[in-house]
Structures are given as C-alpha cells and as structure tokens.
C-alpha cells in the first residue's frame, strides 16, 4: 500500500504543489507518532475545518491552525488535494488511538465522496454541486484520479482502513470500477484513434468542456498523465484499458515539443516580478503544452478573454506568468513507467 500512497502523492506533487499540506506531510510517520500531542493537535485542527456535509475546503492548510469561522460557510471540494489528504490522516489517527471522533469524521467524508459520484462514474469538483463549470466531471489538477486512488486504498488496505464497514469497502471497489469505465468513455478520439482527455467533461454527455475563461476545451497534456496512472493501476486490465493507455502514450509522444525551454527573467513592474519567455534550445528535453487544440493538436494559450492564441507570447503578462502553460508532465511516464507497465502486460507470442 505504500507504493499506492506514493503514486497518489506523486500525482499531486509532481505537477501541483498546492496539495502539500500538514496532513499530507504526515501520512508516513511511525505508528507511535500518531499518539503524540503534535499529531492530536493537527487532527483537532483538521476536524474544525470539516464542512457540515463532510469534506474540506481547498487552498488552505487545514492542519496548521483551527478554523474560527462559522462552519456552515465551509464548502467541500475535491480540488487541489482537498478532502482526501484529511481523510487519510484521520484514518491514521483512528488506527493509532481508536478515538471515535476520528472514525466518525472519516466516515462522514467517505460517505460524501461515494454520494458525490455520478451514476456514470465521474466526480464533480465540488459537492454539493456548484452552478458553474465545477459540476463537470473534473480531471483537472488530478481531482478524480486522487479520489479513485483513495477509494481503492480504502477497499484494499486492511492495515489502515480495516475499521471501515465491509459494505462501505465494497462500495469503494464498485466506485473505482465505475470510475475506470467513465475514464474509458471520456477518452477523446481523433480520426478513430484514441488520444487523451480534456480537464473537464460534461457530466451527462461526457463531451469535453471548458473551465475558467483561460481554460478552453482542449486535450490536456497535464491532467491526462494522472488519468493514465489510474488505468495503469487497474488489476488484470482488459483489452479496452490496455488500448486506452497505449493510445494516450502514443498521443503524448506525437505532440511533444522538442528544442524549447521556458525562462523566467526578473522584470520590475510585472504582476509577479518576472517575465516569461519560451526560447529555442536544441539540447533541451521535450516539453508538453497544458492545452492542445482538438483536431489540430496545436498548443493553445488564452487570456481571460477566452481568445485562443497559438504562441505564449501573444497573451498578456498576467496570465503568461500566472499559469503553467508548458511542462514535462508525461516525461517519466513515457521514459520509464509505460515501458515497465507494457512489458508486464504484453501478450505472449504465440508459437506455430
């Protein structure tokens, strides 16, 4: 199970740092540590931030200090590492102390996750549902992948989650399977070939959907990596799962951008104190765009006016420097993870 937890943390931390909170930092302590005053203080802080429906807000280190506001104003989300890290930590606390309040809070959060799953297997970004793009199936920032790895661990890890009722653990296994089916159905095809995923998909039609004004309908060079990690962790993968992984990796290889690198140079008077440039460098490893235009596979960029541009320099400095448009997200997948997975699941050669 430590390997599975490492994968979950990697999904968050390899590309996005905002999920790295006090709870996530203390998920691999020795058993006795969770009985310490430090651990209990952290847990108490987490409990104070739990929203009435069972989840936690995002972009807040919920273990650093207690919440002093009005609990009904808290809203549960699965974005940016929220909720799953708190639940993992509380499970560790209950395992160590057998204090019922940790179990009750954990079960409330688990129930929320199971309830929030759409019948087609996807998850929204918030639950209860919001009225904006957050009600779409949310692959963005690893949200759905993170939920799925959490549920899989609850179903399989007897050491940490053995206290969860058998029927709930069975429900977690079912939710994982439904999530896999949703992923397979959402995968975009171009000219009959499997590619990857958009960061959001319609919760009814499963079609790609936009999010914020600068996050257009597209093929994701970032979020799709986490989705592939989910599929690569399916036990006894079906031909459909294998084909989905093969298609995604082939697409990643097809759209890589060689010979460039991104440089941030200090510049006074800009929103973040620096300017960002894409420069040519024949020796640089390939990069990938966060967004690719469906149909052309061209990297696309956008300001808050939602106008599509094909060069990073064509959007304003605020968005140019305030978002990660280019990165190395699939690099390790292509170089190491996929070859190892493929070797494990390759069909044996039939002898004449």
Secondary structure, DSSP 8 states (H G I E B T S, - for coil): -HHHHHHHHHHHHTT--TT--HHHHTTT--GGGGGSHHHHHHHHHHHHH--TTS-B-SSS-TTTS---S-GGG---B-GGGTTHHHHHHHHHHHHHH--HHHHHHHHHHHHHHHHHS-TTS---SBSS--SSGGGSEE-GGGHHHHHHHHHHHHHH-HHHHTTS-HHHHHHHHHHHHHHHHHHHHH--EETTEE----SEE-TTT--EE--STTS-S-EESSHHHHHHHHHHT-TT--HHHHHHHHHHHHHHHHH-B-SEEEEEEE-TTSTTSEEEEEEE-TTS--BEESEE-TTT--B-EE-TT--EESSGGGS-HHHHHSS--EE-TTHHIIIIIHHHHHHHH-------
